[in-house]
Amino acid sequence: MKILLTAFDPFGGDRINPAQEAVRKVRDTIGGAQIIKVDVPVVFHKSIDTVYAAMKAAQPDVTLCIGQAGGRFEITPERVAVNVDDGRIPDNEGNQPVDVPIFADGAPAYFSNLPIKAMVQKIRTAGVPASVSNTAGTYVCNHLMYGVLYHIDREFPKMRGGFIHVPFIHEQVLTRANTPSLSTDDIVKALEAAIEAIIENDEDLIIAGGKDH
């Protein structure tokens, strides 16, 4: 099995991105699966183009993208990506699309076909807080998740794909009062546990993972 694991560059004025820091430390082989790592620019459209090229070149069984969600307390596998860009801030090349579709011919939304609840359970078993997220936002993270699932839907019917958001790491919150963070090592542990769950589960677990809001 081959798993394409992607991580974003720093953005929004930060010098580091916890997704990138953690992915660099993830083992190159997990449960017999080869982990192929790709850095991705925090740029609308260019991010999708970068990962799409890697998908075509590597032909992985799974494409798993990792991004930063500063302010969250937990590791959060994403359930769904929506077909809209609405940038709260410009991306790293100054683009700030507002209320425009990612792909005009795409579905309103695509759901991850990864075992997200099994991933959450495995991460928690590893000792790291996790939960299912029902919104990937409307910035470049949602943009990339949507793009990956759009291409899977059209070109890679046997591939699985999805997205995990990770919190800030400790170095990022030194001047951010009352902001949650995890250590890089805990995020690495969580990502490796999530990958193990993907390898072990062709179908997701039927367990409660919803939220009231």
Buried (B, 14 or more C-beta within 10 A) or exposed (E): BEBBBBBBBBBBEBEBBBBBBBBEEBEEEBBEBBBBBBBBBBBBBBBBEBBBEBBEEBEBBBBBBBBBBBEBBBBBBBBBBBBBBBBEEBBBEEBEBEEEBBEEEBBEBBEBBBBBBBBBBBBBEBEBBBBBBEBBBBBBBBBBBBBBBBBBBEEBEEBBBBBBBBBBBEBBBEEEEEBBBBBBEBBBBBBBBBBBBBBEBEEBBEEEBEEEE
